[in-house]
């Protein structure tokens, strides 16, 4: 009987070469599902969650093979958060007039909690990766992991500031993946940055429109 590793082996086979580095099926599938997921998030489409879970599974294989252990482990947390986010968008919290979870801003207290948690997670993961793995980029791997977790939490609650966190993470991800020879994934995250900016602008317009509509008649513009 074939083992799981045997069944997944074809996904690890090179499909083509980019800038001298082989690009596997799993990297191509991660590229496609990741881009589609972010595009759907920007449009607040509920299908972003199942597509995102598929993307997480592809990236577990990709990152583990590249020695990015924190990023590989992060995908498991993403799957759990995706299930929470899926529920949250469908049934969690107050609904807008359209029946959707509305876009909102992050409170000051939550920002402080996220900032402290992100700093603590970065420090702890850096030490863990440095001492327990052969990672050559423990700090950067840890930093992107912590930023991504904070951004995903905000995305689950449709907090507009989650886009800023994603953009900050992508600024680090692009050169990090290029350094690891994952050029297609590096290009994907460059595209993510553009999609994040589009998502940020779209969510800001929705929030401004809703708050503007809620303003009292005759209020100053």
C-alpha positions in Angstrom: 0.0 0.0 0.0 1.3 3.4 -0.9 2.2 5.7 2.0 1.1 9.3 2.2 4.6 10.4 1.2 4.4 8.2 -1.9 1.1 9.6 -2.9 2.3 13.2 -2.4 5.6 12.7 -4.1 4.4 13.7 -7.6 3.4 17.1 -6.3 7.0 17.7 -5.3 8.3 16.9 -8.8 9.7 19.9 -10.8 7.3 21.3 -13.4 9.7 23.9 -14.9 12.7 26.0 -13.9 12.6 29.7 -13.0 15.8 31.7 -12.6 17.7 28.5 -12.3 15.6 27.0 -9.5 13.1 24.1 -10.1 9.4 25.0 -9.6 7.3 22.1 -8.3 3.6 21.3 -8.8 2.9 22.1 -5.2 4.4 25.6 -5.6 2.3 26.2 -8.7 -0.8 25.0 -6.9 0.1 27.2 -3.9 0.6 30.1 -6.3 -2.8 29.8 -7.9 -4.9 29.0 -4.8 -3.1 31.8 -2.8 -3.8 34.4 -5.4 -7.4 33.4 -5.7 -7.9 33.4 -1.9 -6.6 37.0 -1.5 -8.7 38.2 -4.4 -11.8 36.6 -2.8 -11.0 38.2 0.6 -10.7 41.6 -1.0 -14.2 41.1 -2.3 -15.5 39.7 1.0 -16.5 36.4 -0.7 -17.1 33.5 1.7 -15.3 31.1 -0.7 -12.0 32.6 0.3 -12.0 30.3 3.4 -12.1 26.9 1.7 -9.8 28.1 -1.0 -7.5 29.3 1.7 -7.5 26.0 3.5 -6.4 24.2 0.3 -3.7 26.8 -0.1 -2.5 26.1 3.5 -2.2 22.3 2.7 -0.1 23.0 -0.4 2.2 25.4 1.5 2.8 22.9 4.3 4.5 20.7 1.7 6.3 23.5 0.1 7.7 25.2 3.2 8.7 22.1 5.0 10.7 21.1 2.0 12.4 24.5 1.9 13.3 24.4 5.6 10.9 27.2 6.5 9.5 25.3 9.5 7.7 28.1 11.2 5.9 28.9 8.0 5.0 25.3 7.5 3.7 24.9 11.1 1.9 28.3 10.7 -0.3 26.7 8.0 -1.9 24.4 10.6 -2.8 27.4 12.7 -4.1 29.1 9.5 -6.5 26.1 9.0 -7.9 26.5 12.5 -8.2 30.2 12.1 -9.8 29.7 8.7 -12.5 27.5 10.2 -13.1 30.2 12.8 -13.1 33.0 10.2 -15.5 31.0 8.0 -17.9 30.7 11.0 -17.4 34.3 11.9 -18.3 35.6 8.5 -21.4 33.4 8.3 -22.8 33.6 11.8 -20.4 35.4 14.2 -21.0 39.0 15.5 -23.5 41.6 14.5 -24.8 41.7 10.9 -25.0 44.6 8.5 -28.1 45.5 6.6 -27.0 43.1 3.9 -26.7 40.3 6.4 -22.9 40.2 6.2 -20.3 40.7 9.0 -19.5 44.4 8.5 -16.0 45.9 8.1 -14.8 47.7 11.2 -11.8 49.2 12.9 -9.5 47.6 15.5 -9.9 49.1 19.0 -6.8 50.7 20.7 -6.8 48.0 23.4 -6.9 45.2 20.8 -4.0 46.9 18.9 -1.9 46.9 22.1 -2.7 43.2 22.8 -1.8 42.3 19.2 1.4 44.3 19.3 2.6 42.7 22.5 1.5 39.2 21.3 3.3 39.7 18.0 6.5 40.8 19.6 6.4 37.9 22.2 5.7 35.4 19.5 8.5 36.7 17.3 11.0 36.4 20.1 9.9 33.0 21.2 9.8 31.5 17.7 13.2 33.0 16.9 14.8 31.2 19.9 12.9 27.9 19.1 13.9 27.9 15.4 17.5 28.8 16.2 17.9 26.1 18.8 15.6 23.3 17.6 15.9 23.4 13.8 18.4 24.0 11.0 16.6 27.1 9.9 19.0 29.7 8.4 16.6 32.6 8.8 15.1 32.1 12.3 14.2 35.7 13.0 12.7 36.5 9.6 10.7 33.2 9.6 9.5 34.0 13.1 8.6 37.6 12.3 6.5 36.8 9.3 4.8 34.0 11.2 3.8 36.4 14.0 2.7 39.1 11.7 0.6 36.7 9.6 -1.2 35.3 12.7 -2.1 38.8 13.8 -3.3 39.7 10.3 -5.4 36.5 10.0 -7.1 37.2 13.3 -8.1 40.7 12.0 -9.3 39.2 8.8 -11.5 36.8 10.7 -13.2 39.7 12.3 -13.1 41.9 9.1 -10.9 44.5 10.8 -9.6 46.9 8.2 -6.1 47.1 9.9 -5.5 43.5 9.0 -4.5 44.6 5.5 -1.7 46.8 7.0 -0.4 43.7 8.8 -0.5 41.6 5.7 1.3 44.3 3.7 4.0 44.5 6.4 4.4 40.7 6.3 4.6 40.6 2.5 7.4 43.2 2.5 9.5 40.6 4.4 8.1 37.5 2.6 9.1 38.6 -0.9 12.9 38.8 -0.3 12.7 35.9 2.2 11.3 33.4 -0.4 13.6 34.7 -3.1 16.5 34.0 -0.7 15.2 30.4 -0.3 15.0 30.0 -4.1 11.2 30.0 -4.1 11.0 32.6 -6.9 7.4 31.8 -8.0 6.2 32.1 -4.4 8.2 35.3 -4.0 6.4 36.6 -7.1 3.1 35.5 -5.6 3.6 37.5 -2.5 4.5 40.5 -4.6 1.1 40.1 -6.2 -0.3 39.7 -2.7 0.9 43.1 -1.8 -0.9 44.6 -4.8 -4.1 42.7 -3.9 -3.8 43.8 -0.2 -3.6 47.4 -1.3 -6.7 46.9 -3.4 -8.5 45.1 -0.5 -7.5 47.8 1.9 -8.9 50.5 -0.4 -12.1 48.6 -1.0 -12.7 47.9 2.7 -12.0 51.5 3.5 -14.6 52.7 1.0 -17.2 50.3 2.4 -16.5 51.5 6.0 -16.5 55.2 4.9 -19.8 54.7 3.1 -21.4 52.9 6.0 -20.3 55.5 8.6 -21.2 58.3 6.3 -24.7 56.9 5.8 -25.0 56.6 9.6 -24.1 60.2 10.2 -27.0 62.5 11.3 -28.8 64.5 8.6 -27.2 68.0 8.3 -23.9 66.9 9.9 -20.8 68.6 8.5 -19.0 66.8 5.7 
